[in-house]
Amino acid sequence: MSPSPVPLIVVTTAQDEVELINKTLRDAGHPAHCHWVQRLDQLVESIRKLKPELLVYYADRFKTPVAEIAKLRQQPEGAIPLLVVRAQADEAAIADVLAAGAQDLVSIGCRARLAAVASRELRAFRLERSLNRTLLSATQYKHQFKTFLAGAVDAIAYVQEGIIVEANQAWAELFGLGVDDAVNTPLMDLFDAGSHAALKGAIVACMKGQWSGEALSVVGRHGDGSSSKLSLLLEQSAYDGEPAIKFSVPRETADGTAPEELVEATVHKDPMTGFYHRRRFVELLAKRLETPQRSGVRALAYVRPDRFGEIEEEVGPLGSEDLLVAIAEILRGTVNAKDLCGRFGGNVFAILLERGTLRDIEAWAEHAVARIREHIFEVASRTLSVTCTIGIAEAGQMTERLETLIAAFREEQQRGRQRGGNPGGLGGDAGGDTGIQPFNGPWVSQI
């Protein structure tokens, strides 16, 4: 590999001295790129623009002390090496320039030493610069790591007189709630009735300062109706100057399930949208349909941007992919934790919804269509407004077979596109042949 170019500044009033430095360094194997500065008032601007790796100062040509020149050479990645050139160089003179802040003093008559000193200082400067960049990268990595930890904190809530008065995002997410919904909620509402006695006893002991500090095993109730075992920590605290109990659930550490979660994220999910790949989505969908639903309804939604081919021609394949990622992010914000989201094709998303009634399903579709329609997308340096079509098929008695349900929801989405796009609703005219439950709700009016 050829040597790296050496940008340097030579401060002198004589052009032949610049040529001497250039020839000396090139003979030593350094591809020097010399910039000639004839006046000292040009030096600061030249250093800022050129970012040189070496500064050569012919001190005999100027009255300005070496110490003043040395003050100008500090840069973000390190101080630029300063070599002073005089007609003569003895040990006393070398000591003086070193004390003034230069790296060395060389004489015009000894080109070999000039080359050796320049090579030494270039090597030292580049090593220092590499070290500084490495340290900067390490600092940035440390900051990113701290940011990650800050986003993976314990679930924490403060309780006064049995009411949650403050909770963090992790606590709300643990129970499937929004932060606002988690606050001003009775603590006992978040736990199974079988855990209430143990909780009440622990609260009384903690308020008296008699709690041992050990984790309390309880069963938490989540917003989707499911439950899970939790290890709850309690400690005396205060909130707004009043006594309170701090409840926390430690962030889970890596255990035997971590590799499975890693495989799920890296193999089974689309890296751009975070939605399941088609094959994995179908597998999970089949398993979900095999499990009888205790209450409510299930439906499969088919989401597709309108006029996607035209958009792709306008913004290109990379821009259109960015658009799909943005749409997926909007859809993610409309679904519940229990809903199943997949990227079913190139520009098609599929979502299994579980809601209380068919009207709830249609309300979701109307909301999702409106969110996408009202959003301003910035893609490939362009601003776009996009609409989408959502077709929905309910999983009923005749659509329990996966193939039938998928065919039904594709048919509903195609009907929406034939109506001009931008609708979202449930099919109501297929009757018993497809198993789509009759529903008279209208499609969202076209905008």
Secondary structure, 3 states (H helix, E strand, C coil): CCCCCEEEEEECCCHHHHHHHHHHHHHCCCCEEEEEECCHHHHHHHHHHHCCCEEEEEHHHCCCCHHHHHCCCEECCEECCEEEEECCCCHHHHHHHHHHCCCEEEECCCHHHHHHHHHHHHHHHHHHHHHHHHHHHHHHHHHHHHHHHHCCCCEEEEEECCEEEEECHHHHHHCCCCHHHHCCCEHHHHECHHHHHHHHHHHHHHHCCCCCCCCEEEEEECCCCCEEEEEEEEEEEEECCEEEEEEEECCCCCCCCHHHHHHHHHCCECCCCCCEEHHHHHHHHHHHHHCCCCCCEEEEEEEEECCHHHHHHHHHHHHHHHHHHHHHHHHHCCCCCCCEEEECCCCCEEEEEEECCHHHHHHHHHHHHHHHHHCEEEECCEEEECCEEEEEEECCHHHCCHHHHHHHHHHHHHHHHHCCCCCEEECCCCHHHCCCCCCCCCCCCCC
